[in-house]
Amino acid sequence: MPGALAGIRVLEFTEIIAGPFGGMLLAQMGAEVIKVEPPAGEPWRLIAQFIPTESRSFISLNHGKKGITLDLTKPEGQEVVGKLLPETDVVLVNYRPDVAEKLSIDYETLSKLNPNLIYCDNTAFGRKGPQAHRPGYDLIVQGLTGLMALEGKSQNGVPLMNALPAADLSTGMMMAWSVSAALFHRERTGKGQRIETTLLGSALTIQTSGFQLIESADLEWKQKVLDRLAQARSNGEDYDEQKKARLEIRPLRAVAMYYRAYRTKDHYVVVGCLSVALRQKLCDALGIEDKRIDDPMYDPTQPDALEYARGLVKKVEGLFREKTTDEWLALFDAKGVPAGPFNFIEELMDHEQVLANDLQVTLEHSMAGTVHTAGPPFQMSETPLAIQGASPALGEHNEEVLASLGYSSDQIDALRESGVIC
């Protein structure tokens, strides 16, 4: 059965992570995605190459696409785009706001060639405001939006980036989500539209309650935090000192016992109990009592609350060291406690649970050979998702795509000789 987006053509002018990830998700839903790169290749292809023009990062973000190269600074390259547009449904772009216009792939230009076009324009900070002109990457947005401070990692008083590019990856999902919605709207109305996604918006959205202010409950502590941070920065305090100052005003809730990893006799186990009922099940399994569960009037803000929590956690840590991970998991399964083992990513490639749910697939790359990678993250009964193939080598589909537009072999050779394609 074909995917939900079978018959949809996507023209992708993106690089690095967010845009390519969004395009890859659309390809998994059956869309024909044609990735357009400059003749030298997009930057992510060229960083940490393990064979010429191929990097692990690029391969992981561009499965299932056709790849062509075009020098969009040349009229011949723009002419190819013009020939592709009439049969294109979606365009993905993630350049700085001024770049698309310079390359004549902005919405105003392309929508004249195809009024029904769905154009998804991703920027770091949006097209309005004092930072709209700035280029931006996940790291910069992590720092701006508090994502970097969320994990609180630091080195010598300097904040460290999160290992996962959350702003980029969530934006790729936003792009695929919004395009799917726009296609549905066009199916109903016949109208295309412009979509604007941003790393900034994605990073704020995924923080949920972290980016929220309830006036009746939060105004007082927020102002205290802002005043204390201003004082800390005025005093020249480093990140660790600022973090500590913030936690003095807004301490973390003392629930670490129920949502964390524990050292066992032989390894580690991770538990996650986020309801009163589940916390009671954990206590029952451990054979302990937590007075906070049975006392509806318990106030976690009282001075003795943190001391009580720390004492209980220390006791529980000792209990976990008495059994192996497998023994704890068997007990937790019997008691209905949500838990699992701790793994490194290398241990998941052949994991039985991953394989049972088709979350690992095997592809054949034209240059790199056999590639094992993550399968589609969800499935649909009537329009199943599938990875259409490995990522394209640089310019792998130049001849195929150009020939479909009516270019002869001599014309294709001329484009190559002039540097329009590789």
ROLO-435621 format. One record per residue (C-alpha): residue in three letters; chain; y, x, z. Coordinates in pm, whole numbers, plus 50000, padded with zeros to 5 digits. Example, Ala and Ser with C-alpha at 12.3 -4.5 7.8 and 13.67 -1.06 7.14 Angstrom:
residuo->Ala; cadena->A; north->49550; east->51230; up->50780
residuo->Ser; cadena->A; north->49894; east->51367; up->50714
//
This chain:
residuo->Met; cadena->A; north->50000; east->50000; up->50000
residuo->Pro; cadena->A; north->50347; east->50129; up->49918
residuo->Gly; cadena->A; north->50597; east->50214; up->50187
residuo->Ala; cadena->A; north->50880; east->49981; up->50285
residuo->Leu; cadena->A; north->51131; east->50181; up->50079
residuo->Ala; cadena->A; north->50915; east->50232; up->49770
residuo->Gly; cadena->A; north->51136; east->50214; up->49461
residuo->Ile; cadena->A; north->51445; east->50334; up->49648
residuo->Arg; cadena->A; north->51601; east->50657; up->49522
residuo->Val; cadena->A; north->51797; east->50875; up->49765
residuo->Leu; cadena->A; north->52018; east->51158; up->49650
residuo->Glu; cadena->A; north->52056; east->51402; up->49939
residuo->Phe; cadena->A; north->52346; east->51647; up->49968
residuo->Thr; cadena->A; north->52271; east->51776; up->50317
residuo->Glu; cadena->A; north->52187; east->52096; up->50500
residuo->Ile; cadena->A; north->52073; east->52236; up->50837
residuo->Ile; cadena->A; north->51916; east->51960; up->51059
residuo->Ala; cadena->A; north->52075; east->51615; up->51090
residuo->Gly; cadena->A; north->52100; east->51515; up->50725
residuo->Pro; cadena->A; north->51770; east->51670; up->50615
residuo->Phe; cadena->A; north->51591; east->51499; up->50906
residuo->Gly; cadena->A; north->51739; east->51163; up->50808
residuo->Gly; cadena->A; north->51633; east->51212; up->50447
residuo->Met; cadena->A; north->51283; east->51313; up->50553
residuo->Leu; cadena->A; north->51245; east->50995; up->50759
residuo->Leu; cadena->A; north->51345; east->50786; up->50457
residuo->Ala; cadena->A; north->51089; east->50972; up->50245
residuo->Gln; cadena->A; north->50820; east->50887; up->50501
residuo->Met; cadena->A; north->50905; east->50521; up->50444
residuo->Gly; cadena->A; north->50837; east->50562; up->50073
residuo->Ala; cadena->A; north->51179; east->50643; up->49927
residuo->Glu; cadena->A; north->51209; east->50896; up->49647
residuo->Val; cadena->A; north->51438; east->51158; up->49798
residuo->Ile; cadena->A; north->51595; east->51415; up->49566
residuo->Lys; cadena->A; north->51744; east->51700; up->49766
residuo->Val; cadena->A; north->52029; east->51882; up->49592
residuo->Glu; cadena->A; north->52088; east->52243; up->49694
residuo->Pro; cadena->A; north->52319; east->52515; up->49561
residuo->Pro; cadena->A; north->52137; east->52760; up->49330
residuo->Ala; cadena->A; north->52100; east->53011; up->49614
residuo->Gly; cadena->A; north->51951; east->52751; up->49848
residuo->Glu; cadena->A; north->52088; east->52570; up->50151
residuo->Pro; cadena->A; north->52152; east->52782; up->50464
residuo->Trp; cadena->A; north->51853; east->52659; up->50666
residuo->Arg; cadena->A; north->51618; east->52768; up->50388
residuo->Leu; cadena->A; north->51754; east->53122; up->50408
residuo->Ile; cadena->A; north->51755; east->53180; up->50786
residuo->Ala; cadena->A; north->51448; east->53362; up->50923
residuo->Gln; cadena->A; north->51261; east->53354; up->50591
residuo->Phe; cadena->A; north->50892; east->53435; up->50626
residuo->Ile; cadena->A; north->50857; east->53448; up->50246
residuo->Pro; cadena->A; north->51150; east->53458; up->50001
residuo->Thr; cadena->A; north->51365; east->53140; up->50020
residuo->Glu; cadena->A; north->51130; east->52971; up->50267
residuo->Ser; cadena->A; north->51180; east->52932; up->50642
residuo->Arg; cadena->A; north->50976; east->52741; up->50896
residuo->Ser; cadena->A; north->51278; east->52532; up->50994
residuo->Phe; cadena->A; north->51348; east->52425; up->50637
residuo->Ile; cadena->A; north->50986; east->52335; up->50569
residuo->Ser; cadena->A; north->50971; east->52124; up->50886
residuo->Leu; cadena->A; north->51276; east->51914; up->50791
residuo->Asn; cadena->A; north->51222; east->51849; up->50421
residuo->His; cadena->A; north->50872; east->51712; up->50371
residuo->Gly; cadena->A; north->50815; east->51464; up->50094
residuo->Lys; cadena->A; north->51128; east->51541; up->49890
residuo->Lys; cadena->A; north->51190; east->51655; up->49537
residuo->Gly; cadena->A; north->51417; east->51956; up->49520
residuo->Ile; cadena->A; north->51673; east->52048; up->49255
residuo->Thr; cadena->A; north->51953; east->52302; up->49249
residuo->Leu; cadena->A; north->52305; east->52235; up->49117
residuo->Asp; cadena->A; north->52627; east->52429; up->49131
residuo->Leu; cadena->A; north->52859; east->52140; up->49207
residuo->Thr; cadena->A; north->53168; east->52355; up->49159
residuo->Lys; cadena->A; north->53093; east->52351; up->48785
residuo->Pro; cadena->A; north->53146; east->52051; up->48554
residuo->Glu; cadena->A; north->52789; east->52077; up->48427
residuo->Gly; cadena->A; north->52657; east->52032; up->48779
residuo->Gln; cadena->A; north->52877; east->51728; up->48839
residuo->Glu; cadena->A; north->52761; east->51589; up->48505
residuo->Val; cadena->A; north->52401; east->51592; up->48627
residuo->Val; cadena->A; north->52506; east->51400; up->48939
residuo->Gly; cadena->A; north->52683; east->51148; up->48718
residuo->Lys; cadena->A; north->52362; east->51091; up->48523
residuo->Leu; cadena->A; north->52159; east->51049; up->48840
residuo->Leu; cadena->A; north->52397; east->50799; up->49001
residuo->Pro; cadena->A; north->52320; east->50483; up->48799
residuo->Glu; cadena->A; north->51958; east->50490; up->48919
residuo->Thr; cadena->A; north->52040; east->50603; up->49272
residuo->Asp; cadena->A; north->52042; east->50362; up->49567
residuo->Val; cadena->A; north->52148; east->50590; up->49852
residuo->Val; cadena->A; north->52350; east->50909; up->49887
residuo->Leu; cadena->A; north->52333; east->51122; up->50202
residuo->Val; cadena->A; north->52612; east->51372; up->50272
residuo->Asn; cadena->A; north->52676; east->51584; up->50581
residuo->Tyr; cadena->A; north->52956; east->51822; up->50490
residuo->Arg; cadena->A; north->53297; east->51869; up->50648
residuo->Pro; cadena->A; north->53530; east->51582; up->50556
residuo->Asp; cadena->A; north->53710; east->51784; up->50287
residuo->Val; cadena->A; north->53404; east->51938; up->50119
residuo->Ala; cadena->A; north->53258; east->51625; up->49959
residuo->Glu; cadena->A; north->53588; east->51549; up->49787
residuo->Lys; cadena->A; north->53618; east->51905; up->49654
residuo->Leu; cadena->A; north->53268; east->51877; up->49507
residuo->Ser; cadena->A; north->53336; east->51527; up->49362
residuo->Ile; cadena->A; north->53055; east->51371; up->49565
residuo->Asp; cadena->A; north->53282; east->51168; up->49794
residuo->Tyr; cadena->A; north->53235; east->50792; up->49828
residuo->Glu; cadena->A; north->53539; east->50700; up->49622
residuo->Thr; cadena->A; north->53417; east->50906; up->49326
residuo->Leu; cadena->A; north->53050; east->50808; up->49337
residuo->Ser; cadena->A; north->53101; east->50438; up->49411
residuo->Lys; cadena->A; north->53297; east->50410; up->49085
residuo->Leu; cadena->A; north->52985; east->50529; up->48903
residuo->Asn; cadena->A; north->52762; east->50293; up->49104
residuo->Pro; cadena->A; north->52941; east->50008; up->49287
residuo->Asn; cadena->A; north->52617; east->49904; up->49463
residuo->Leu; cadena->A; north->52571; east->50249; up->49614
residuo->Ile; cadena->A; north->52493; east->50297; up->49983
residuo->Tyr; cadena->A; north->52670; east->50614; up->50091
residuo->Cys; cadena->A; north->52591; east->50767; up->50430
residuo->Asp; cadena->A; north->52856; east->51018; up->50530
residuo->Asn; cadena->A; north->52778; east->51223; up->50839
residuo->Thr; cadena->A; north->53035; east->51444; up->51009
residuo->Ala; cadena->A; north->53044; east->51621; up->51343
residuo->Phe; cadena->A; north->53342; east->51443; up->51499
residuo->Gly; cadena->A; north->53426; east->51152; up->51268
residuo->Arg; cadena->A; north->53705; east->51114; up->51015
residuo->Lys; cadena->A; north->53977; east->51023; up->51262
residuo->Gly; cadena->A; north->54134; east->51201; up->51558
residuo->Pro; cadena->A; north->54258; east->51553; up->51628
residuo->Gln; cadena->A; north->53917; east->51717; up->51576
residuo->Ala; cadena->A; north->53824; east->51537; up->51254
residuo->His; cadena->A; north->53900; east->51844; up->51043
residuo->Arg; cadena->A; north->53670; east->52076; up->51237
residuo->Pro; cadena->A; north->53326; east->52185; up->51125
residuo->Gly; cadena->A; north->53073; east->52121; up->51395
residuo->Tyr; cadena->A; north->52714; east->52186; up->51483
residuo->Asp; cadena->A; north->52474; east->52055; up->51746
residuo->Leu; cadena->A; north->52564; east->52332; up->51990
residuo->Ile; cadena->A; north->52937; east->52255; up->51973
residuo->Val; cadena->A; north->52875; east->51883; up->52022
residuo->Gln; cadena->A; north->52638; east->51956; up->52312
residuo->Gly; cadena->A; north->52924; east->52136; up->52483
residuo->Leu; cadena->A; north->53183; east->51873; up->52401
residuo->Thr; cadena->A; north->52985; east->51567; up->52506
residuo->Gly; cadena->A; north->52822; east->51680; up->52830
residuo->Leu; cadena->A; north->52475; east->51711; up->52677
residuo->Met; cadena->A; north->52474; east->52081; up->52761
residuo->Ala; cadena->A; north->52576; east->52010; up->53120
residuo->Leu; cadena->A; north->52310; east->51739; up->53148
residuo->Glu; cadena->A; north->52026; east->51988; up->53186
residuo->Gly; cadena->A; north->52246; east->52225; up->53381
residuo->Lys; cadena->A; north->52087; east->52547; up->53257
residuo->Ser; cadena->A; north->52297; east->52860; up->53293
residuo->Gln; cadena->A; north->52284; east->53236; up->53286
residuo->Asn; cadena->A; north->52525; east->53447; up->53488
residuo->Gly; cadena->A; north->52749; east->53147; up->53539
residuo->Val; cadena->A; north->52762; east->53057; up->53168
residuo->Pro; cadena->A; north->52617; east->52723; up->53044
residuo->Leu; cadena->A; north->52320; east->52750; up->52809
residuo->Met; cadena->A; north->52238; east->52524; up->52517
residuo->Asn; cadena->A; north->51950; east->52280; up->52543
residuo->Ala; cadena->A; north->51641; east->52392; up->52356
residuo->Leu; cadena->A; north->51618; east->52067; up->52158
residuo->Pro; cadena->A; north->51903; east->51993; up->51914
residuo->Ala; cadena->A; north->51938; east->51639; up->52048
residuo->Ala; cadena->A; north->52267; east->51558; up->51873
residuo->Asp; cadena->A; north->52132; east->51665; up->51533
residuo->Leu; cadena->A; north->51794; east->51495; up->51563
residuo->Ser; cadena->A; north->51931; east->51169; up->51701
residuo->Thr; cadena->A; north->52188; east->51165; up->51421
residuo->Gly; cadena->A; north->51913; east->51203; up->51163
residuo->Met; cadena->A; north->51751; east->50893; up->51312
residuo->Met; cadena->A; north->52087; east->50712; up->51306
residuo->Met; cadena->A; north->52124; east->50797; up->50938
residuo->Ala; cadena->A; north->51780; east->50663; up->50848
residuo->Trp; cadena->A; north->51832; east->50354; up->51066
residuo->Ser; cadena->A; north->52174; east->50272; up->50923
residuo->Val; cadena->A; north->52059; east->50325; up->50564
residuo->Ser; cadena->A; north->51766; east->50089; up->50620
residuo->Ala; cadena->A; north->52004; east->49825; up->50758
residuo->Ala; cadena->A; north->52243; east->49872; up->50465
residuo->Leu; cadena->A; north->51957; east->49832; up->50217
residuo->Phe; cadena->A; north->51860; east->49508; up->50388
residuo->His; cadena->A; north->52220; east->49387; up->50369
residuo->Arg; cadena->A; north->52239; east->49479; up->50000
residuo->Glu; cadena->A; north->51915; east->49291; up->49937
residuo->Arg; cadena->A; north->52084; east->48979; up->50078
residuo->Thr; cadena->A; north->52432; east->49021; up->49930
residuo->Gly; cadena->A; north->52406; east->49265; up->49641
residuo->Lys; cadena->A; north->52676; east->49480; up->49799
residuo->Gly; cadena->A; north->52659; east->49849; up->49872
residuo->Gln; cadena->A; north->52868; east->50011; up->50143
residuo->Arg; cadena->A; north->52980; east->50328; up->50311
residuo->Ile; cadena->A; north->52818; east->50438; up->50637
residuo->Glu; cadena->A; north->52978; east->50688; up->50872
residuo->Thr; cadena->A; north->52759; east->50859; up->51130
residuo->Thr; cadena->A; north->52866; east->51139; up->51363
residuo->Leu; cadena->A; north->52704; east->51396; up->51588
residuo->Leu; cadena->A; north->52963; east->51297; up->51848
residuo->Gly; cadena->A; north->52862; east->50930; up->51844
residuo->Ser; cadena->A; north->52491; east->51007; up->51858
residuo->Ala; cadena->A; north->52528; east->51249; up->52148
residuo->Leu; cadena->A; north->52722; east->50995; up->52353
residuo->Thr; cadena->A; north->52488; east->50706; up->52268
residuo->Ile; cadena->A; north->52168; east->50880; up->52375
residuo->Gln; cadena->A; north->52315; east->50959; up->52718
residuo->Thr; cadena->A; north->52310; east->50584; up->52799
residuo->Ser; cadena->A; north->52417; east->50544; up->53163
residuo->Gly; cadena->A; north->52554; east->50897; up->53167
residuo->Phe; cadena->A; north->52835; east->50784; up->52937
residuo->Gln; cadena->A; north->52925; east->50466; up->53119
residuo->Leu; cadena->A; north->53193; east->50354; up->53362
residuo->Ile; cadena->A; north->53155; east->50042; up->53574
residuo->Glu; cadena->A; north->53502; east->49988; up->53710
residuo->Ser; cadena->A; north->53391; east->49803; up->54023
residuo->Ala; cadena->A; north->53159; east->50086; up->54125
residuo->Asp; cadena->A; north->53256; east->50410; up->53952
residuo->Leu; cadena->A; north->53632; east->50458; up->53945
residuo->Glu; cadena->A; north->53662; east->50630; up->54282
residuo->Trp; cadena->A; north->53395; east->50894; up->54235
residuo->Lys; cadena->A; north->53497; east->50957; up->53874
residuo->Gln; cadena->A; north->53851; east->51045; up->53975
residuo->Lys; cadena->A; north->53719; east->51268; up->54252
residuo->Val; cadena->A; north->53499; east->51451; up->54001
residuo->Leu; cadena->A; north->53786; east->51496; up->53756
residuo->Asp; cadena->A; north->54017; east->51625; up->54028
residuo->Arg; cadena->A; north->53753; east->51865; up->54163
residuo->Leu; cadena->A; north->53670; east->51999; up->53816
residuo->Ala; cadena->A; north->54038; east->52054; up->53741
residuo->Gln; cadena->A; north->54070; east->52246; up->54067
residuo->Ala; cadena->A; north->53759; east->52453; up->53992
residuo->Arg; cadena->A; north->53888; east->52551; up->53650
residuo->Ser; cadena->A; north->54230; east->52631; up->53790
residuo->Asn; cadena->A; north->54058; east->52859; up->54041
residuo->Gly; cadena->A; north->53860; east->53032; up->53766
residuo->Glu; cadena->A; north->53523; east->52918; up->53902
residuo->Asp; cadena->A; north->53224; east->52972; up->53673
residuo->Tyr; cadena->A; north->52989; east->52701; up->53548
residuo->Asp; cadena->A; north->52747; east->52727; up->53839
residuo->Glu; cadena->A; north->53032; east->52678; up->54084
residuo->Gln; cadena->A; north->53171; east->52385; up->53885
residuo->Lys; cadena->A; north->52827; east->52226; up->53871
residuo->Lys; cadena->A; north->52784; east->52263; up->54245
residuo->Ala; cadena->A; north->53130; east->52113; up->54305
residuo->Arg; cadena->A; north->53043; east->51812; up->54091
residuo->Leu; cadena->A; north->52713; east->51755; up->54272
residuo->Glu; cadena->A; north->52893; east->51758; up->54606
residuo->Ile; cadena->A; north->53076; east->51445; up->54494
residuo->Arg; cadena->A; north->52804; east->51284; up->54286
residuo->Pro; cadena->A; north->52469; east->51407; up->54422
residuo->Leu; cadena->A; north->52149; east->51347; up->54233
residuo->Arg; cadena->A; north->51936; east->51066; up->54366
residuo->Ala; cadena->A; north->51655; east->51180; up->54588
residuo->Val; cadena->A; north->51372; east->51058; up->54361
residuo->Ala; cadena->A; north->51257; east->51401; up->54240
residuo->Met; cadena->A; north->50926; east->51348; up->54414
residuo->Tyr; cadena->A; north->50831; east->51069; up->54174
residuo->Tyr; cadena->A; north->50943; east->51207; up->53839
residuo->Arg; cadena->A; north->50857; east->51574; up->53800
residuo->Ala; cadena->A; north->50591; east->51837; up->53741
residuo->Tyr; cadena->A; north->50377; east->51978; up->54026
residuo->Arg; cadena->A; north->50176; east->52297; up->54058
residuo->Thr; cadena->A; north->49809; east->52221; up->54109
residuo->Lys; cadena->A; north->49518; east->52439; up->54215
residuo->Asp; cadena->A; north->49474; east->52570; up->53860
residuo->His; cadena->A; north->49773; east->52457; up->53650
residuo->Tyr; cadena->A; north->50035; east->52180; up->53650
residuo->Val; cadena->A; north->50044; east->51802; up->53637
residuo->Val; cadena->A; north->50338; east->51577; up->53550
residuo->Val; cadena->A; north->50394; east->51241; up->53722
residuo->Gly; cadena->A; north->50640; east->50968; up->53632
residuo->Cys; cadena->A; north->50681; east->50674; up->53869
residuo->Leu; cadena->A; north->51003; east->50485; up->53806
residuo->Ser; cadena->A; north->50933; east->50157; up->53986
residuo->Val; cadena->A; north->50869; east->50074; up->54350
residuo->Ala; cadena->A; north->50517; east->49960; up->54268
residuo->Leu; cadena->A; north->50431; east->50284; up->54090
residuo->Arg; cadena->A; north->50582; east->50496; up->54365
residuo->Gln; cadena->A; north->50365; east->50315; up->54617
residuo->Lys; cadena->A; north->50060; east->50386; up->54403
residuo->Leu; cadena->A; north->50145; east->50757; up->54404
residuo->Cys; cadena->A; north->50186; east->50754; up->54781
residuo->Asp; cadena->A; north->49853; east->50574; up->54820
residuo->Ala; cadena->A; north->49682; east->50829; up->54595
residuo->Leu; cadena->A; north->49831; east->51114; up->54798
residuo->Gly; cadena->A; north->49761; east->50946; up->55131
residuo->Ile; cadena->A; north->50122; east->50961; up->55250
residuo->Glu; cadena->A; north->50396; east->50720; up->55355
residuo->Asp; cadena->A; north->50752; east->50712; up->55224
residuo->Lys; cadena->A; north->50977; east->50504; up->55448
residuo->Arg; cadena->A; north->51228; east->50459; up->55165
residuo->Ile; cadena->A; north->50987; east->50231; up->54979
residuo->Asp; cadena->A; north->50940; east->49979; up->55261
residuo->Asp; cadena->A; north->51296; east->49978; up->55389
residuo->Pro; cadena->A; north->51527; east->49759; up->55173
residuo->Met; cadena->A; north->51825; east->49875; up->55380
residuo->Tyr; cadena->A; north->51756; east->50246; up->55331
residuo->Asp; cadena->A; north->52079; east->50420; up->55230
residuo->Pro; cadena->A; north->52023; east->50733; up->55017
residuo->Thr; cadena->A; north->52386; east->50836; up->55071
residuo->Gln; cadena->A; north->52342; east->50896; up->55444
residuo->Pro; cadena->A; north->52353; east->51260; up->55561
residuo->Asp; cadena->A; north->51987; east->51265; up->55663
residuo->Ala; cadena->A; north->51866; east->51122; up->55328
residuo->Leu; cadena->A; north->51857; east->51453; up->55143
residuo->Glu; cadena->A; north->51688; east->51629; up->55433
residuo->Tyr; cadena->A; north->51420; east->51360; up->55450
residuo->Ala; cadena->A; north->51364; east->51379; up->55074
residuo->Arg; cadena->A; north->51330; east->51756; up->55078
residuo->Gly; cadena->A; north->51082; east->51745; up->55363
residuo->Leu; cadena->A; north->50868; east->51486; up->55186
residuo->Val; cadena->A; north->50873; east->51680; up->54858
residuo->Lys; cadena->A; north->50763; east->51998; up->55036
residuo->Lys; cadena->A; north->50470; east->51809; up->55189
residuo->Val; cadena->A; north->50369; east->51662; up->54853
residuo->Glu; cadena->A; north->50390; east->52000; up->54682
residuo->Gly; cadena->A; north->50139; east->52131; up->54933
residuo->Leu; cadena->A; north->49903; east->51841; up->54867
residuo->Phe; cadena->A; north->49907; east->51897; up->54492
residuo->Arg; cadena->A; north->49792; east->52257; up->54537
residuo->Glu; cadena->A; north->49467; east->52132; up->54694
residuo->Lys; cadena->A; north->49312; east->51990; up->54373
residuo->Thr; cadena->A; north->49284; east->52096; up->54008
residuo->Thr; cadena->A; north->49482; east->51924; up->53735
residuo->Asp; cadena->A; north->49170; east->51746; up->53606
residuo->Glu; cadena->A; north->49087; east->51624; up->53955
residuo->Trp; cadena->A; north->49435; east->51484; up->54003
residuo->Leu; cadena->A; north->49433; east->51316; up->53662
residuo->Ala; cadena->A; north->49098; east->51151; up->53734
residuo->Leu; cadena->A; north->49233; east->51021; up->54066
residuo->Phe; cadena->A; north->49560; east->50901; up->53913
residuo->Asp; cadena->A; north->49377; east->50722; up->53631
residuo->Ala; cadena->A; north->49171; east->50538; up->53892
residuo->Lys; cadena->A; north->49481; east->50450; up->54096
residuo->Gly; cadena->A; north->49703; east->50353; up->53802
residuo->Val; cadena->A; north->49954; east->50635; up->53851
residuo->Pro; cadena->A; north->50134; east->50746; up->53529
residuo->Ala; cadena->A; north->50053; east->51115; up->53489
residuo->Gly; cadena->A; north->49956; east->51377; up->53237
residuo->Pro; cadena->A; north->49887; east->51748; up->53197
residuo->Phe; cadena->A; north->50151; east->52008; up->53118
residuo->Asn; cadena->A; north->50116; east->52172; up->52776
residuo->Phe; cadena->A; north->50295; east->52414; up->52548
residuo->Ile; cadena->A; north->50358; east->52288; up->52194
residuo->Glu; cadena->A; north->50097; east->52525; up->52047
residuo->Glu; cadena->A; north->49829; east->52338; up->52240
residuo->Leu; cadena->A; north->49907; east->52007; up->52065
residuo->Met; cadena->A; north->49816; east->52089; up->51705
residuo->Asp; cadena->A; north->49448; east->52003; up->51755
residuo->His; cadena->A; north->49489; east->51781; up->52059
residuo->Glu; cadena->A; north->49248; east->51487; up->52054
residuo->Gln; cadena->A; north->49518; east->51232; up->52135
residuo->Val; cadena->A; north->49743; east->51362; up->51857
residuo->Leu; cadena->A; north->49460; east->51356; up->51603
residuo->Ala; cadena->A; north->49340; east->51012; up->51709
residuo->Asn; cadena->A; north->49681; east->50864; up->51623
residuo->Asp; cadena->A; north->49728; east->51054; up->51295
residuo->Leu; cadena->A; north->50022; east->51245; up->51438
residuo->Gln; cadena->A; north->49920; east->51568; up->51269
residuo->Val; cadena->A; north->49893; east->51593; up->50891
residuo->Thr; cadena->A; north->49797; east->51872; up->50652
residuo->Leu; cadena->A; north->50007; east->51949; up->50344
residuo->Glu; cadena->A; north->49988; east->52203; up->50063
residuo->His; cadena->A; north->50314; east->52388; up->49998
residuo->Ser; cadena->A; north->50360; east->52539; up->49653
residuo->Met; cadena->A; north->50455; east->52878; up->49798
residuo->Ala; cadena->A; north->50359; east->52881; up->50165
residuo->Gly; cadena->A; north->50012; east->52731; up->50126
residuo->Thr; cadena->A; north->49856; east->52503; up->50388
residuo->Val; cadena->A; north->50102; east->52352; up->50636
residuo->His; cadena->A; north->50006; east->52147; up->50940
residuo->Thr; cadena->A; north->50288; east->51932; up->51074
residuo->Ala; cadena->A; north->50378; east->51613; up->51259
residuo->Gly; cadena->A; north->50282; east->51288; up->51090
residuo->Pro; cadena->A; north->50504; east->50978; up->51077
residuo->Pro; cadena->A; north->50617; east->50881; up->51428
residuo->Phe; cadena->A; north->50540; east->50511; up->51384
residuo->Gln; cadena->A; north->50333; east->50290; up->51156
residuo->Met; cadena->A; north->50369; east->49952; up->50987
residuo->Ser; cadena->A; north->50072; east->49733; up->50899
residuo->Glu; cadena->A; north->50198; east->49609; up->50561
residuo->Thr; cadena->A; north->50411; east->49904; up->50452
residuo->Pro; cadena->A; north->50250; east->50214; up->50603
residuo->Leu; cadena->A; north->50443; east->50537; up->50635
residuo->Ala; cadena->A; north->50316; east->50859; up->50485
residuo->Ile; cadena->A; north->50444; east->51207; up->50420
residuo->Gln; cadena->A; north->50466; east->51224; up->50042
residuo->Gly; cadena->A; north->50411; east->51599; up->50019
residuo->Ala; cadena->A; north->50531; east->51934; up->50143
residuo->Ser; cadena->A; north->50894; east->52043; up->50127
residuo->Pro; cadena->A; north->51010; east->52156; up->49782
residuo->Ala; cadena->A; north->51043; east->52520; up->49689
residuo->Leu; cadena->A; north->51392; east->52617; up->49575
residuo->Gly; cadena->A; north->51460; east->52426; up->49253
residuo->Glu; cadena->A; north->51094; east->52321; up->49226
residuo->His; cadena->A; north->51174; east->51993; up->49051
residuo->Asn; cadena->A; north->51463; east->52104; up->48830
residuo->Glu; cadena->A; north->51273; east->52058; up->48504
residuo->Glu; cadena->A; north->51113; east->51728; up->48609
residuo->Val; cadena->A; north->51437; east->51564; up->48721
residuo->Leu; cadena->A; north->51653; east->51698; up->48440
residuo->Ala; cadena->A; north->51397; east->51603; up->48176
residuo->Ser; cadena->A; north->51390; east->51248; up->48316
residuo->Leu; cadena->A; north->51767; east->51236; up->48255
residuo->Gly; cadena->A; north->51722; east->51332; up->47890
residuo->Tyr; cadena->A; north->51790; east->51704; up->47908
residuo->Ser; cadena->A; north->51596; east->51909; up->47652
residuo->Ser; cadena->A; north->51422; east->52238; up->47729
residuo->Asp; cadena->A; north->51704; east->52425; up->47555
residuo->Gln; cadena->A; north->51966; east->52243; up->47760
residuo->Ile; cadena->A; north->51781; east->52316; up->48082
residuo->Asp; cadena->A; north->51758; east->52685; up->47986
residuo->Ala; cadena->A; north->52131; east->52685; up->47917
residuo->Leu; cadena->A; north->52205; east->52539; up->48261
residuo->Arg; cadena->A; north->51991; east->52812; up->48416
residuo->Glu; cadena->A; north->52158; east->53088; up->48219
residuo->Ser; cadena->A; north->52503; east->52963; up->48320
residuo->Gly; cadena->A; north->52403; east->52954; up->48689
residuo->Val; cadena->A; north->52427; east->52577; up->48730
residuo->Ile; cadena->A; north->52063; east->52570; up->48836
residuo->Cys; cadena->A; north->51834; east->52848; up->48954
//
